[in-house]
Amino acid sequence: MSVINEEEKKNHGGVVAEEKPTRWRLNSPLAQVTLMGFVCFCCPGMFNALSGMGGGGQVDPTAANNANTAVYTAFTVFGVLGGAFYNVLGPRLTLAAGCSTYVLYAGSFLYYNHHHHQAFAIVAGALLGCGAGLLWAGEGAVMTSYPPPDRKGTYIALFWSIFNLGGVIGGLIPFILNYHRSSAASVNDATYITFMCFMFAGVLLSFGILPANSVIRNDGSTCSAVRYSRASTEFAAVLRLFLDKKMLLIVPAAWASNFFYSYQFNNVNGLLFNLRTRGFNNVFYWGAQMAGSFAIGYIMDFSFKSRRARGFTGISLVAVVGTVIWAGGLANQRAYSFSNLPEKKLDFKDSGKDFAGPFMLYMSYGLLDAMYQSMVYWLIGALADDSQTLSRYSGFYKGVQSAGAAVAWQIDTREVPLMSQLIINWSLTTVSYPLLVILVYVFVKDVDDADNVSGGNKV
């Protein structure tokens, strides 16, 4: 994508402000990033809550695993092609079209609750993968061009927290609606209908996102309007990144960043806890993500004057926290396997002290997820100065991330031993840390923080 200059903004109806505007207004970067956060709160946030139930809230995770494989396979392609649709449709229609596919996906599980035919869920998953590509193209344009240059980490943390608040509220939905069904295996219809209502609200909220040339910062400057290149240009440019040393150093981190979801959602939350407790756990899983994103965002924006020092500090902190959490996961995993499942699933009220350890582990996985991904997005933002290059870096990251996720969901479908799944996840994240240190050492420069451009996303 490219950046439209001031003269072109005027020709396209944009306004170059002469007076310092007030802070709380719809066309401020703060309001737009906040609104973008609530769009993602309603759509991918609720999708995450639905996935976090384990098996999409069903007793048999096969349909959800296959649907998620379709999601991420399609997203691998449309994560790159979404920018071409953004060029034609603009932010509002691009986001609305993307959000509508989330409604269909939740509806497919409402259908599955009655008919147990997974074909609809798989098709809806493929369409969601296409829609997610559109949504995150719009989100990427907002997050790379709207925030003030010296506060990218803070705006990422704000967006990430609102987005993950969707997972918190989404966790409360099945918890409340299935509270008195402690022995139930699948969530009730009202759960899926409520998810669909929130997702449809996201469609409506997306019409409040303004084009960049209508957004004015607090110092009176206008944002750089973003325009993506043609689909063929973007696709070829992203493919060339597989020869880029900077991107090759990010590949393990990108592959790992969504790979662990199938293990955590299905094989920790899904296998160890009963239905209502899974919803209860997700409230804290996504709540921990909010805390994690703010903590790492602060460190990577304010801990040191040197940008490289902040990069090294962030990677080191995430590496230490990640090692401790995955070690706890290893200790927990030794207690069960597919052939030796717990006789009775844990309940937050009835299981007493047996509940505490696995619950804290699952919550810690959420904390690590937010810290890990926010750290990687900050590093991507430190690698270039212009939105066009950064959009391609983000497209590459999402493509590799989605390909990894598609593989992970099929690994779980084929019931690869749980200990092997944990070791793969731990190994992928561990291998990524020294490579990210090399990335910072060689390619991140200590220049003015105004060079930072970044953004954050998830299906």
Secondary structure, DSSP 8 states (H G I E B T S, - for coil): -EEE-HHHHHHTT-----S---SSSTTSHHHHHHHHHHHHHHTHHHHHHHHHTSGGG-SSTHHHHHHHHHHHHHHHHHHHHHHHHHHHHHHHHHHHHHHHHHHHHHHHHHHHHHH--HHHHHHHHHHHHHHHHHHHHHHHHHHHHSS-GGGHHHHHHHHHHHHHHHHHHHHHHHHHHTTT-TT-SS--HHHHHHHHHHHHHHHHHGGG---GGG-B-TTS-B--EEE---HHHHHHHHHHGGG-HHHHHHHHHHHHTTTTHHIIIIIIIHHHB-HHHHHHHHHHHHHHHHHHHHHHHHHHHHS-SSHHHHHHHHHHHHHHHHHHHHHHHHHHHTT-BTTB--SS-B-TTTSTHHHHHHHHHHHHHHHHHHHHHHHHHHHHHTS-SSHHHHHHHHHHHHHHHHHHHHHHHHHHHTT--HHHHHHHHHHHHHHHHHHHHHHHHHH-----GGG--------
